[in-house]
């Protein structure tokens, strides 16, 4: 694993595409979870699952690329800030990998296929692992409804703090 000095253009693009697709998936998941009736829930979940097929491949690419490229040194002002930033970034990537694994897993362990917008279906015969269905579903939902939003919120607050601290001149900077 290399240690770059800053994020590459591909890393920056990966970050913002990930932000976009994860936001879309979280919104779809929340809408489905709190849908007023089963018809709306079913429709929203079908879009969530179909889009999830593509998100699966992108997240795997994004995480593999980050592991291969390495993390640049954190821009935190203190060791604690640097460790917190690295920890939050790493936990987000771990949570995303768990999301894209547990989503299909809890579909496949029920003997269902992933219908990708009616274009094609993807199926793995994992009914024999039905004991994993409930844990996979629980992990997927808990990560999506609670853990990822909290981690993303922490990441956002850290980014805002970093941005604001870069914009402020201190007396030491003026000399």
GIHUZI-V830514 format. One record per backbone hydrogen bond with DSSP energy under -1.0 kcal/mol. CO is the residue of the C=O (numbers start at 1). NH is the residue of the N-H. E is the energy in kcal/mol with one decimal. If there is no record, write none. Layout:
BEGIN
CO&NH&E, CO&NH&E
END
This chain:
BEGIN
8&12&-2.4, 9&13&-2.4, 10&14&-3.0, 11&15&-2.5, 12&16&-2.1, 13&17&-2.5, 14&18&-2.6, 15&19&-2.6, 16&20&-2.0, 17&21&-2.9, 18&22&-2.9, 19&23&-1.9, 20&24&-2.2, 21&25&-2.6, 22&26&-2.8, 23&27&-2.6, 24&28&-2.5, 25&29&-2.5, 26&30&-2.8, 27&31&-2.8, 28&32&-2.5, 29&33&-2.5, 30&34&-1.9, 32&35&-1.2, 37&41&-2.2, 38&42&-2.9, 39&43&-2.2, 40&44&-2.8, 41&45&-2.7, 42&46&-2.0, 43&47&-1.8, 44&48&-2.6, 45&49&-3.0, 46&50&-2.3, 47&51&-2.9, 48&52&-1.9, 49&53&-1.1, 51&55&-2.2, 52&56&-2.7, 53&57&-1.2, 54&58&-2.2, 55&59&-3.2, 56&60&-2.1, 57&61&-2.1, 58&62&-3.0, 59&63&-2.8, 60&64&-2.3, 61&65&-2.8, 62&66&-2.1, 63&67&-2.7, 64&68&-2.6, 65&69&-3.1, 66&70&-2.6, 68&2&-1.3, 78&82&-2.3, 79&83&-2.7, 80&84&-2.6, 81&85&-2.6, 82&86&-2.4, 83&87&-2.7, 84&88&-2.7, 85&89&-2.5, 86&90&-2.7, 87&91&-2.7, 88&92&-2.3, 89&93&-2.1, 90&94&-2.5, 91&95&-2.8, 92&96&-2.5, 93&97&-2.2, 94&98&-2.6, 95&99&-2.4, 96&100&-2.4, 97&101&-1.2, 98&102&-3.1, 99&103&-2.2, 101&105&-1.9, 102&106&-2.3, 104&108&-3.3, 105&109&-2.4, 107&110&-1.1, 107&112&-1.8, 108&111&-1.7, 114&122&-2.4, 115&117&-1.2, 116&119&-2.4, 120&116&-3.1, 122&114&-3.5, 124&126&-2.0, 126&129&-2.1, 127&130&-1.6, 129&132&-2.8, 130&133&-1.4, 132&136&-2.6, 133&137&-2.6, 134&138&-2.7, 135&139&-2.7, 136&140&-2.5, 137&141&-2.5, 138&142&-2.9, 139&143&-2.6, 140&144&-2.1, 141&145&-2.8, 142&146&-2.2, 142&147&-1.8, 143&148&-3.3, 146&150&-1.7, 147&151&-2.7, 148&152&-3.1, 149&153&-2.2, 150&154&-2.5, 151&155&-2.6, 152&156&-2.7, 153&157&-2.6, 154&158&-2.6, 155&159&-2.4, 156&160&-2.6, 157&161&-2.7, 158&162&-2.7, 159&163&-2.8, 160&164&-2.9, 161&165&-2.6, 162&166&-1.8, 163&167&-1.2, 170&174&-1.1
END
